[in-house]
């Protein structure tokens, strides 16, 4: 049956290959009355209700272009599946008042898991897009076994805190950097290459007994921004994820663009001529690079929060890093502006808000000084710290109930 809610006994192993990352995201609300597109139309209507917050059948028909009888049939099916619910009738109008329709937040849930070189974060998300619970662990270079034990320990607390019905969990989205076990960062242990080519399905199926979906952390963050943040109003944007490393995500005309080899947005690998032969942008623009500078200056820190609690001497190192990060980012962002012409460049990730604002200000000032055909404003992403985990949690919703031109990240069998 359409929109069947998988129980905890069902599982699909994730795939890590590029074949699973070629689809595109869409937020279009334009429907079709073709009989074979019934499932797609249901997803369109459900998305229209989510974005409106509260709506009526007549308004849904106007927004989607679907006929009134089609809307009536779809909303009845959605109600039968407990995905939407009536919210009383509109008052003050002539004739029979229209019935208001809203999302049932408890109709479906998803879990987002972000595995990175300096932390593990889990969130639960309901159908309305609200974060119901969150757990995070500041841990450097967690090995696969440590991740499994962390999930085993915190998952019951996470579900209880969010009021999550296990039987209505659609799946688990997993966000992690590409080449997690390969790219060298300061203090990376030798055995961290255990992540290289790991089978996430085999690793996690016992502790996460739902369908699993994996994606790049920057792509996940951009996806979360597209569905729950600035992307609702911005048709095209480039997302810059600053975490232990540096990543990028590209959304054009509300479609996530992955490129021929599913490696678009790899801004970290762009060369930095200022740093000498072989230097790249990530060598300066990343939390790992900032931590290394602070450590060399005698101000070692281990987590982002400590970056805003320091002495004047520590602040001076951070200010110098912000200046350098802005300079190093200029050539890549000029290329983004000239080649893509996005509506905005969004900065998110684990960089604390005060520092992110400082970087945004520096970049906007420098970009305004350039004589370019068009300059996109630089802004902070709305989903910010947990962007990758939130975006990962969106993926099961796209697979089961929300519209996409095809599944953004489909699980293999």
N, C-alpha and C positions, 0 to 999 in steps of 0.2 A: 504494500500500500504506500502511496506517496507520503513522504514525510514520516515514515515509520521511525520510531525512536529505538536505537539499538540498545539492548541490555548489556550488562557488563560481561556477558559470556562471549560476545562477538568481538573479533579483533582482526584488523588488517595490518600486516607489517608495513612499516614505512619503507620507502625507497630513497636512495641518495643520488640516483643518476640524473642526468640532464633531461631525459625523456619525461620525467615527472615535473619539470619546471618550464614548460613551454606554453602554458595556457595564460590567458589574460583576464584581468579583473575588470568588471564594469559596474558602474552605479547607475546605469541608464534605467529610467522608469518607463520606457516605451514598450508596450506589450503587443501581442499578436493574437488573433482569434483562430489561427490554424489549430485544428483538432490535435494534431501531434505535438503541439507546443503547450499543452495543458499544464504540464509540470512547470515549465518555464514561466507561464503566466501566473501560476500560484506563487512562485518565488518573487515575481515582480510586485504582485499585490502585497505580499508580506513585507517586502522592503519599503513599499510606499507607506504602509502603516507605521513601520518603525521610524522612518524619517519624519513623518508628520507628527508623531506622538499621539495624536487623536484625530480621527477623521470619520467620514461617513461614506456610504456606498456611492452616493452621487458624486462626491468629491474624488473617490478612487476612480470612477469611470472617466471623469474629466482628466485626471492626471495621467492615467495609463493608456487612454484611448480604447479601452475594452468596453464592450456593451454592458448595459445594466444587468441583463440576465446572466452574463458571464461573471460579472462581479458578485452577484447574489450567490451563484453556485460556489464560487471560490471562497468567499468569506464564510459560507456555511461549512465547507470542508475544513477550513482553517480553524473554525470554532470547534468542530468535532474532534480535531486533533489537539485541542487545548493550546493552540499557538496564539490565538486572539480571543478577546472576550468583549461582550457589550459593556458600555459604560454609561447607560442611561440615554435619554433622548434630549435633543436640542430643544430649548424652549424659546418662545417669543416669535415663532414663525407661523404663517398661515398654513392650514391643512395639517396633515399628519406629521408630527415632528420626526425628523430623521434620527435614526439610531446611531449613536457614536460608537466607534470601534477602536479598541486599543490593543497593543501587544500584551500578551500574558507573559510577564518576565520569567515565570517558573515553567513555561512550556518546554523549554530546552536549555541546556547548559553546555559549556565547553571549558576545557582546561588548557591553559597556555603554560608552556615550560620553556624557559630561556637558560641554556647552558653556555657559559662564557668562561674566559680564562681567569676571571676574578670574582665570579659570583654564580649562584644558581637562584633563579626566581621562578615561582609558580603563582599563577592567578586563576581564579574562576570567573567566568563571564556568563551573564544570563542573556536571554533572547533580546532584551531591550538594550543590550550593550553596556550594562552596568557591571563594574567590578564588584563581585560579591565577597571575595576574600583574597588575601595575598600572603605569601611567605617568601622570604629571601634569606640567603645565607652568603655572607662575605667569605669566600674561600678561594685561595689562589691555586689555579691549575688543578682543579678537582679531577681525579681519575674516574674512569667509568664506574668502578665499584663504589666509590664514595657518592656518586650521583644517585645510584640505585638505593643506597642506604638512606640518603637524605630524603628521597621521595617516599620510601617506606615509612619513615618516621613522621613526616609532616602531612602526608596526604589525608589521613583521617581528620586531623585538626583543620585542614584547609576546607574539606567538604562540610564539616560540622559548622564552622564559622560562617560559611556562605549559605547555609541552609540548602545544600545541593542534594537533589534526589539522584542517586547513582543511576537509576534506571532511565533517567532523562538526559544523561550526559551523551552528547553526540560523538565526542571524540577528544583527542588530545593533540594540540599543535605543538611542535617542538622547533624552537628557533635556536640556531647555533651558527657560528661563523664557518664559512667555507674553509677547508684545509685546516681545521681546528688543531690537528695533531702535527701539522707540518711547519707552519710559519713560526719563525723564531722571534720571541719577545724577551725582554729582560727577566731573568730568574726562571725561565722555562725549564722544568726538570726534563732530564733525558727520557724518562719513561712516559712522558706526556704524549709521545707518539703512539700510545695505545689507542688514541682516538682515530688514528689514520685508517680510513676504510672500515670503521666499525659498523656492525649490523645493529642499528638502533632498535629494530623490532625485536630481535633476539635478546638484546640487553634489557629492554624495559617492559616486555609484555607481562611479566609476572606482577609488577608493581603498578602498571597502568593498563588494566584489562579492558581497554576500549580501542576503537580504531585510532591509529597513530598517523600523523602527517608531519613531515619535516620540511623546513625551508631555511634559507639563509637568514641570519638575524636582521640584517639591514632591510632585506625584502619584506620580512615580517613587520618591521617597524613602519615601513612605508604603507603596508597594507592596513595596519591599525590606524594610521593617520588618515588614510583614504576613507575608512568607514566610520571612524569615531572622532576625528579631529578636524584639522583645517581642510582636509581633502573633500569634505562634504561641499564646500563652497569653491574650492580651487580645482579647476579641471586638469591642470598640469603642474607638477612640482617635482623638484629633485630633493630627496631626503638624505641628509648627512647624519650618520650614526656615529657618535663619538663614545666609545666604550674602552675596554682594554686595548682594542684595535680601532680601526677606522673602516667604515663601510658606507655604501651609498645605494639608494634605490630610486628608480625612475618611474614616474607615473605620467603618462601623456594621454590627454583626452579621457581621463578617468580609467585608463587601462594600464596595468602594470606591464612594463616592457622589459623582457629578460635578455633579448639579444640572441644571436645565432647559436651561441654556446652556453646560454643561460648564465652569462657572467657580466651582464651590464652593471653599471654603477660601481665598478671596482676602483674607486677613486684612490684607495690606499696605495695602489701600486704605481700611480703616476710618479714620474721621476721628480726629484727635488734637486735642481742643479746647485743650489746653495749648500747642500749637504755633502757634495763631492760625488765621486763615481759610485754608482750603485745605490745611492740614497733615494728613498721614496718619501711620499707625503706622510705616511703613517709613522715614519721615524720621528716626526715632530708632533703631528696632530693625533694624539691618542693619550688616554690616561696612563698607559704604560710609559710613554715617553715623558710625560709630566712627572710621574712618580720617580723616574730615573734621575731627572734633573734635581728634584728635591732631595733625593738620597745623596747625590753627589755634593750637594751644598750642606749636608748635615741635618736635613729636615725630613727624615723618612716618614712616609705615611702609607697606610695599607688600604684605605677605603675612601670613596669620594667625599663622604661627610667631613672627613678630617681636613679637606682642602679649604674649608671656610672657617676653621677654628684656630688659625695659626697666628704666629707672631708677625710683626712688621717685616722681619727678615724673610720669613717664609712667603709673605704676601708679595715681596719684591720679586722673588723667583717666579711666582705664579703670574705676576703682571708681565714680566719679560717673556714668559712662555706664551701668554695670550697675544702679545705683539708678534712674536715669531710665527705662531700658528696662523694668524690672519695673513701674514705675508706669504707663507707657504701655500695657503689655500687660494690665493688670488689667481694664479694661472689656471688651476682646474676649474674654478668657478667662472672665470672669463670664458673658458671653453664651453661650459654648460650653458651660459647665457647666449653665446653666439651660435652654438650648434643646435640647441634644443629650444631655447626661448620659453622657459617655464613661467608659470604665473608667480612662483615663489620658490625660494630655497629654504627648506626647513631643517633646523638643527635639533636633534634629540639625542637621547642616550643617557649616559650616566654622569656627564659633566654637571656639577651642581648648578642650580638656577642662576645664581649671582655670576658665576664664571661664564655660563652660556650666554647670558645677557651681555657680558663684556665682549665676548667674541662676536656676537651679532652686531653690536654697535661698531666695532672695529671694521668688520667686513662691509657693512653698509656705508661707512665713511669712505673706505678705500674704493669701493665699487662706484660710488657717486663721482669720484674724481676721474673715472675712465670714460673715454669718448667711445661708447659702444652703441650699436643699433638699438638695443633694448637691455635694460638692467632689471632683473627680478629682485624684489625686496627679500632680504634675509630675515627669517622669523624663527622663533622657538617653536618646536613641535608641541602640540597640545598634549599628546600622550606621554611625552618626556621620558622619565626614568624607566618605566616598565613598558616602553613602547614595543620592544621585541616580544615580550611575553603576551601582551595584549593582542598584538597582531597575530601571533601564533594561535591564540584562542579563537580568532575570527575564522581561521581556515576550516575547521569542522562545520561551522555554520554555512560557509560557502558550498561545501560538499553536499550538505543535506537540505538546507532550506532557503538560502539567499541566492539572488541571481548572479550568475557569472556566465560569460560566453562559453566557458567550459570550466571544469573544476580547476581552481588555481593550483592546487597541489594535491594530486590524487595519490592515494596509497596503492602500492603494488600488491599482488597476490602471490 
